Amino acid sequence: MKVANRIVAWCAFVTTVLVLLSCQANSLLSSVQDKVREANGPTYTVTYDGNGSTGGTATVDGSSPYQTGATVTVLGQGSLVKTGYAFVEWNTAANGSGTIYAPGATFTISTSNVTLYAQWTNTLGGSITVSTPNYTVTIDGGTALHFTNLATFSSSYSGTATGYQWYMNGVAITGATTSSLSVTPTYGVWQYGTNLITLLVTDADGLVFSGSLAVSVTNP
């Protein structure tokens, strides 16, 4: 019986030692990883914003933070949803005027944190209305366009507008500075498939409001 008790005690002792060694090893590994990150320079986060989503959870990048020069693969919408809208893509600006990234695209981390905002298109008709706490911008126009065929869009603004600027896929359209837009989709400039038309309106108080409309461009 004494031998058996000694064996049990010895096994318990060995187990305790192994647990302590494992904890110390994990702590040491974590410390080494921290030191490696410090040696390689600062890191920057990539976060995803639902941008008006009505349900679901924003995508979380498990590889964030990243070091400068690292390659980031853009994630999908995850469980994010917005009633009456369909997810289109991500943009570095909430109003769609920044850089566009489709899920699966890649970009290189620079020297700042990156927030990607979900871009949504309305699924109930050919126009989309973006409501702000004060005013509303509405864009009307067809959503099924063809290369080399003229397309026109009109807009309305519930405030007092002093300036307009239209964007296509986050790039300002030269000369498009009125409340309406006439444009011909061209190869190499417009994407085949989904493109995002955005209008930024500056009001009398110097505030900027926006509306966006996703359109599909195909061959005539």
VOBA-1610 file (N, C-alpha, C; in pm, whole numbers, padded with zeros to 5 digits, always signed):
BEGIN
Met+00083-00121+00000Met+00000+00000+00000Met+00086+00125+00000Lys+00197+00123+00081Lys+00286+00238+00088Lys+00349+00263-00048Val+00386+00157-00118Val+00447+00171-00251Val+00347+00234-00348Ala+00223+00187-00339Ala+00119+00242-00427Ala+00097+00390-00400Asn+00096+00427-00271Asn+00077+00567-00235Asn+00191+00653-00287Arg+00314+00597-00277Arg+00430+00671-00326Arg+00423+00690-00477Ile+00374+00589-00547Ile+00362+00598-00693Ile+00261+00706-00730Val+00146+00705-00659Val+00043+00806-00685Val+00097+00946-00658Ala+00168+00960-00545Ala+00225+01090-00511Ala+00327+01134-00615Trp+00408+01040-00660Trp+00509+01071-00760Trp+00444+01114-00892Cys+00341+01045-00931Cys+00270+01080-01055Cys+00209+01220-01044Ala+00153+01250-00927Ala+00094+01383-00906Ala+00202+01490-00913Phe+00319+01460-00855Phe+00430+01554-00857Phe+00477+01579-01000Val+00492+01471-01076Val+00536+01483-01215Val+00435+01564-01297Thr+00308+01538-01274Thr+00204+01610-01347Thr+00210+01759-01318Thr+00229+01791-01190Thr+00238+01932-01149Thr+00357+02000-01216Val+00469+01929-01216Val+00589+01984-01279Val+00567+02008-01428Leu+00503+01913-01495Leu+00478+01927-01638Leu+00385+02045-01667Val+00283+02063-01583Val+00192+02175-01599Val+00265+02308-01584Leu+00351+02314-01480Leu+00428+02437-01459Leu+00522+02465-01574Leu+00588+02361-01623Leu+00679+02378-01737Leu+00603+02424-01861Ser+00481+02370-01882Ser+00400+02409-01997Ser+00361+02556-01988Cys+00321+02599-01869Cys+00283+02739-01849Cys+00401+02832-01874Gln+00518+02790-01822Gln+00637+02872-01841Gln+00675+02879-01988Ala+00659+02767-02059Ala+00692+02764-02201Ala+00600+02856-02279Asn+00469+02853-02247Asn+00374+02940-02315Asn+00404+03087-02288Ser+00439+03116-02164Ser+00473+03253-02128Ser+00598+03298-02201Leu+00696+03209-02210Leu+00821+03241-02280Leu+00795+03263-02428Leu+00709+03176-02488Leu+00677+03190-02629Leu+00608+03323-02656Ser+00514+03360-02570Ser+00443+03486-02586Ser+00540+03604-02576Ser+00633+03593-02480Ser+00732+03699-02462Ser+00821+03712-02585Val+00862+03597-02640Val+00946+03597-02760Val+00872+03659-02877Gln+00743+03624-02893Gln+00663+03680-03002Gln+00651+03832-02988Asp+00633+03879-02864Asp+00625+04023-02841Asp+00756+04091-02879Lys+00867+04028-02841Lys+00998+04084-02872Lys+01021+04088-03022Val+00977+03985-03092Val+00992+03981-03237Val+00912+04093-03302Arg+00788+04114-03254Arg+00705+04222-03309Arg+00769+04358-03283Glu+00825+04375-03163Glu+00891+04501-03130Glu+01012+04523-03220Ala+01087+04416-03244Ala+01207+04427-03326Ala+01174+04460-03471Asn+01059+04412-03517Asn+01020+04434-03656Asn+00947+04566-03677Gly+00926+04642-03572Gly+00862+04772-03587Gly+00716+04771-03545Pro+00648+04888-03555Pro+00508+04900-03513Pro+00413+04820-03602Thr+00296+04793-03551Thr+00194+04720-03626Thr+00069+04806-03642Tyr-00011+04769-03741Tyr-00131+04847-03772Tyr-00251+04753-03792Thr-00367+04800-03749Thr-00486+04715-03750Thr-00566+04731-03879Val-00640+04625-03911Val-00738+04630-04019Val-00871+04591-03958Thr-00968+04682-03963Thr-01099+04656-03905Thr-01207+04677-04011Tyr-01321+04612-03988Tyr-01433+04618-04082Tyr-01553+04683-04013Asp-01618+04775-04084Asp-01731+04851-04031Asp-01857+04819-04112Gly-01966+04787-04043Gly-02091+04754-04112Gly-02154+04870-04186Asn-02118+04994-04149Asn-02162+05113-04222Asn-02314+05116-04245Gly-02388+05111-04135Gly-02533+05117-04145Gly-02602+04983-04147Ser-02526+04877-04125Ser-02587+04743-04124Ser-02693+04734-04015Thr-02793+04650-04039Thr-02903+04636-03943Thr-02898+04504-03867Gly-02801+04421-03899Gly-02789+04293-03830Gly-02656+04227-03860Gly-02628+04121-03785Gly-02503+04050-03806Gly-02388+04114-03731Thr-02270+04057-03751Thr-02151+04103-03682Thr-02043+04138-03783Ala-01973+04247-03758Ala-01867+04289-03849Ala-01758+04183-03856Thr-01703+04163-03975Thr-01596+04068-03997Thr-01475+04105-03911Val-01409+04004-03855Val-01289+04027-03773Val-01170+03959-03841Asp-01066+04035-03862Asp-00944+03981-03925Asp-00856+03922-03817Gly-00847+03790-03814Gly-00768+03723-03712Gly-00619+03743-03727Ser-00574+03794-03842Ser-00431+03816-03865Ser-00388+03957-03827Ser-00485+04044-03798Ser-00455+04181-03757Ser-00407+04181-03611Pro-00306+04262-03576Pro-00243+04369-03654Pro-00134+04319-03748Tyr-00100+04408-03844Tyr+00001+04377-03944Tyr+00118+04474-03934Gln+00233+04430-03982Gln+00348+04519-03990Gln+00350+04587-04126Thr+00414+04702-04132Thr+00427+04775-04258Thr+00485+04684-04367Gly+00420+04686-04483Gly+00466+04605-04595Gly+00399+04470-04604Ala+00322+04433-04501Ala+00253+04304-04503Ala+00137+04307-04602Thr+00104+04193-04658Thr-00007+04182-04752Thr-00134+04141-04677Val-00240+04215-04700Val-00369+04189-04637Val-00465+04135-04741Thr-00532+04026-04710Thr-00637+03974-04797Thr-00773+04018-04742Val-00849+04088-04823Val-00977+04144-04779Val-01079+04033-04758Leu-01147+04038-04646Leu-01244+03935-04609Leu-01382+03967-04666Gly-01473+03872-04654Gly-01609+03890-04701Gly-01695+03965-04600Gln-01825+03974-04627Gln-01914+04050-04539Gln-01946+03976-04411Gly-01912+03847-04403Gly-01945+03772-04283Gly-02095+03762-04266Ser-02145+03793-04147Ser-02288+03782-04121Ser-02360+03916-04131Leu-02290+04021-04175Leu-02352+04153-04184Leu-02468+04154-04284Val-02577+04220-04246Val-02692+04239-04335Val-02746+04380-04315Lys-02815+04429-04417Lys-02884+04558-04406Lys-03019+04542-04475Thr-03124+04565-04402Thr-03259+04544-04454Thr-03284+04626-04580Gly-03326+04557-04688Gly-03355+04624-04814Gly-03235+04649-04901Tyr-03117+04601-04858Tyr-02994+04628-04931Tyr-02914+04499-04948Ala-02825+04501-05048Ala-02732+04390-05070Ala-02589+04442-05058Phe-02504+04361-05000Phe-02363+04398-04987Phe-02298+04402-05125Val-02216+04506-05150Val-02149+04520-05279Val-01999+04497-05266Glu-01935+04569-05173Glu-01789+04566-05160Glu-01750+04644-05035Trp-01619+04660-05016Trp-01565+04741-04907Trp-01503+04868-04964Asn-01496+04973-04881Asn-01435+05098-04925Asn-01366+05161-04805Thr-01257+05231-04830Thr-01184+05295-04720Thr-01256+05420-04670Ala-01362+05463-04739Ala-01443+05576-04695Ala-01587+05531-04680Ala-01652+05575-04576Ala-01790+05533-04550Ala-01883+05573-04663Asn-01855+05689-04728Asn-01944+05738-04833Asn-01910+05683-04972Gly-01813+05591-04979Gly-01780+05527-05106Gly-01682+05604-05192Ser-01624+05712-05139Ser-01533+05795-05220Ser-01387+05753-05206Gly-01361+05649-05127Gly-01223+05606-05106Gly-01183+05496-05202Thr-01091+05411-05156Thr-01042+05300-05238Thr-01135+05180-05221Ile-01171+05118-05333Ile-01263+05005-05334Ile-01186+04875-05323Tyr-01239+04783-05241Tyr-01181+04649-05230Tyr-01294+04546-05232Ala-01283+04452-05323Ala-01377+04340-05325Ala-01324+04231-05234Pro-01410+04148-05176Pro-01362+04035-05096Pro-01265+03950-05178Gly-01152+03916-05116Gly-01051+03838-05184Gly-00940+03922-05244Ala-00963+04052-05257Ala-00859+04142-05308Ala-00749+04156-05203Thr-00634+04204-05243Thr-00524+04223-05150Thr-00473+04367-05156Phe-00414+04411-05046Phe-00345+04539-05045Phe-00231+04533-04945Thr-00143+04628-04952Thr-00024+04630-04867Thr-00041+04733-04755Ile-00016+04691-04634Ile-00025+04781-04518Ile+00083+04888-04527Ser+00045+05012-04505Ser+00139+05123-04506Ser+00180+05156-04362Thr+00154+05277-04319Thr+00194+05317-04184Thr+00077+05375-04105Ser-00040+05317-04125Ser-00157+05364-04050Ser-00259+05251-04042Asn-00349+05261-03944Asn-00457+05165-03932Asn-00555+05182-04049Val-00622+05074-04084Val-00715+05076-04198Val-00853+05030-04152Thr-00954+05109-04185Thr-01093+05069-04161Thr-01161+05054-04296Leu-01225+04939-04317Leu-01297+04914-04441Leu-01448+04918-04411Tyr-01519+05000-04487Tyr-01662+05021-04465Tyr-01743+04944-04569Ala-01846+04874-04523Ala-01933+04801-04614Ala-02006+04899-04704Gln-02019+04862-04833Gln-02097+04941-04928Gln-02219+04859-04967Trp-02334+04925-04965Trp-02460+04855-04986Trp-02534+04912-05106Thr-02607+04828-05175Thr-02693+04874-05283Thr-02837+04834-05252Asn-02929+04923-05283Asn-03068+04893-05251Asn-03122+04788-05347Thr-03203+04699-05296Thr-03255+04587-05375Thr-03402+04604-05409Leu-03454+04725-05384Leu-03598+04745-05401Leu-03632+04825-05526Gly-03530+04875-05599Gly-03560+04955-05717Gly-03436+05018-05775Gly-03453+05116-05862Gly-03342+05176-05935Gly-03284+05299-05872Ser-03313+05325-05749Ser-03254+05442-05684Ser-03224+05408-05539Ile-03136+05485-05483Ile-03100+05463-05343Ile-03102+05597-05272Thr-03157+05599-05155Thr-03163+05721-05076Thr-03081+05702-04949Val-02990+05794-04925Val-02909+05789-04804Val-02956+05900-04712Ser-03007+05864-04598Ser-03058+05964-04503Ser-02951+05995-04398Thr-02932+06122-04372Thr-02840+06168-04269Thr-02925+06228-04157Pro-02864+06267-04047Pro-02943+06329-03940Pro-03017+06455-03985Asn-02969+06521-04092Asn-03030+06647-04133Asn-03094+06643-04271Tyr-03024+06587-04369Tyr-03069+06596-04507Tyr-03063+06461-04577Thr-03116+06458-04698Thr-03120+06335-04776Thr-03071+06361-04918Val-02986+06270-04968Val-02941+06274-05107Val-03002+06154-05178Thr-03067+06178-05292Thr-03126+06069-05369Thr-03069+06069-05510Ile-03028+05951-05559Ile-02981+05936-05697Ile-03080+05847-05771Asp-03119+05890-05891Asp-03209+05810-05974Asp-03142+05781-06108Gly-03160+05659-06155Gly-03103+05622-06285Gly-03109+05472-06303Gly-03087+05428-06425Gly-03088+05286-06451Gly-02971+05215-06387Thr-02992+05092-06350Thr-02885+05015-06286Thr-02825+04910-06378Ala-02880+04896-06499Ala-02826+04801-06597Ala-02772+04881-06715Leu-02642+04904-06719Leu-02579+04987-06822Leu-02500+04901-06920His-02462+04964-07033His-02383+04895-07133His-02263+04981-07173Phe-02152+04917-07202Phe-02035+04989-07249Phe-02069+05064-07378Thr-02015+05185-07391Thr-02028+05276-07507Thr-02167+05334-07523Asn-02261+05304-07432Asn-02396+05361-07439Asn-02411+05468-07331Leu-02463+05584-07370Leu-02479+05695-07277Leu-02576+05659-07165Ala-02539+05696-07043Ala-02626+05676-06926Ala-02644+05810-06856Thr-02761+05833-06803Thr-02788+05959-06733Thr-02841+05930-06593Phe-02803+06019-06501Phe-02848+06008-06362Phe-02891+06147-06315Ser-02991+06150-06232Ser-03035+06275-06171Ser-03030+06260-06020Ser-03040+06371-05952Ser-03033+06365-05805Ser-03124+06471-05745Ser-03156+06451-05620Ser-03228+06552-05543Ser-03166+06560-05407Tyr-03175+06679-05348Tyr-03116+06704-05217Tyr-03213+06787-05136Ser-03240+06744-05014Ser-03343+06810-04934Ser-03295+06935-04864Gly-03164+06965-04874Gly-03112+07087-04815Gly-03084+07191-04921Thr-02995+07285-04891Thr-02952+07388-04986Thr-02812+07353-05034Ala-02802+07307-05157Ala-02673+07260-05210Ala-02592+07375-05268Thr-02462+07375-05242Thr-02371+07474-05301Thr-02266+07409-05390Gly-02260+07277-05388Gly-02161+07210-05471Gly-02191+07063-05488Tyr-02152+07009-05605Tyr-02172+06867-05635Tyr-02042+06807-05689Gln-02021+06679-05662Gln-01912+06606-05725Gln-01952+06459-05737Trp-01951+06409-05860Trp-01984+06269-05886Trp-01856+06186-05888Tyr-01869+06061-05840Tyr-01757+05968-05838Tyr-01798+05837-05904Met-01703+05771-05967Met-01723+05637-06019Met-01617+05547-05958Asn-01662+05449-05880Asn-01570+05358-05811Asn-01467+05432-05727Gly-01512+05540-05662Gly-01425+05614-05571Gly-01336+05717-05636Val-01343+05730-05769Val-01260+05828-05841Val-01349+05941-05892Ala-01310+06065-05865Ala-01390+06179-05909Ala-01398+06182-06061Ile-01519+06206-06112Ile-01540+06217-06257Ile-01517+06362-06295Thr-01420+06386-06382Thr-01383+06521-06422Thr-01501+06595-06484Gly-01527+06716-06432Gly-01635+06799-06486Gly-01773+06764-06438Ala-01787+06658-06359Ala-01919+06615-06312Ala-01952+06686-06182Thr-01990+06813-06193Thr-02008+06897-06074Thr-02145+06964-06070Thr-02245+06900-06130Thr-02382+06950-06122Thr-02471+06843-06061Ser-02598+06873-06049Ser-02689+06779-05984Ser-02722+06658-06071Ser-02688+06664-06200Ser-02714+06551-06289Ser-02584+06502-06352Leu-02589+06381-06405Leu-02469+06320-06463Leu-02505+06250-06593Ser-02430+06281-06699Ser-02439+06208-06825Ser-02302+06149-06853Val-02296+06019-06865Val-02166+05953-06878Val-02178+05829-06965Thr-02072+05800-07038Thr-02069+05681-07123Thr-01966+05583-07068Pro-02008+05467-07017Pro-01912+05368-06966Pro-01814+05326-07075Thr-01686+05331-07046Thr-01583+05295-07143Thr-01500+05179-07091Tyr-01451+05098-07184Tyr-01366+04985-07148Tyr-01236+05037-07087Gly-01188+04967-06986Gly-01062+05004-06923Gly-01076+05106-06813Val-01188+05178-06812Val-01214+05277-06707Val-01321+05225-06612Trp-01429+05175-06670Trp-01534+05113-06592Trp-01506+04963-06582Gln-01550+04903-06475Gln-01534+04760-06457Gln-01650+04686-06523Tyr-01619+04570-06579Tyr-01727+04484-06627Tyr-01795+04425-06504Gly-01926+04445-06492Gly-01997+04400-06373Gly-02033+04518-06286Thr-02016+04505-06156Thr-02063+04606-06061Thr-01970+04726-06053Asn-02029+04845-06061Asn-01960+04972-06041Asn-02044+05055-05944Leu-01979+05147-05875Leu-02050+05227-05775Leu-02046+05374-05813Ile-02165+05432-05836Ile-02179+05574-05863Ile-02210+05644-05731Thr-02132+05747-05699Thr-02151+05819-05573Thr-02158+05968-05600Leu-02248+06036-05532Leu-02260+06181-05541Leu-02235+06243-05404Leu-02140+06335-05398Leu-02115+06411-05277Leu-02173+06552-05295Val-02256+06591-05200Val-02321+06722-05205Val-02271+06807-05089Thr-02223+06926-05121Thr-02182+07021-05017Thr-02296+07119-04995Asp-02336+07136-04868Asp-02448+07225-04841Asp-02400+07363-04798Ala-02496+07451-04771Ala-02464+07590-04741Ala-02381+07605-04614Asp-02383+07505-04527Asp-02306+07511-04403Asp-02167+07449-04418Gly-02136+07405-04540Gly-02006+07344-04564Gly-02000+07197-04530Leu-02113+07139-04491Leu-02118+06997-04460Leu-02135+06917-04589Val-02087+06792-04588Val-02094+06708-04707Val-02183+06588-04681Phe-02277+06563-04771Phe-02366+06449-04763Phe-02353+06368-04892Ser-02387+06241-04886Ser-02365+06158-05005Ser-02476+06057-05028Gly-02483+06012-05152Gly-02570+05902-05190Gly-02495+05817-05290Ser-02523+05687-05295Ser-02452+05597-05385Ser-02552+05506-05454Leu-02517+05462-05574Leu-02601+05372-05653Leu-02512+05271-05723Ala-02531+05144-05697Ala-02455+05039-05764Ala-02518+05009-05898Val-02436+05006-06003Val-02486+04976-06137Val-02405+04861-06195Ser-02467+04787-06285Ser-02400+04676-06352Ser-02374+04715-06497Val-02250+04699-06542Val-02213+04735-06678Val-02174+04609-06755Thr-02237+04589-06870Thr-02209+04472-06953Thr-02191+04517-07098Asn-02157+04423-07186Asn-02142+04455-07327Asn-02278+04483-07389Pro-02283+04571-07489Pro-02413+04604-07551Pro-02468+04486-07630
//
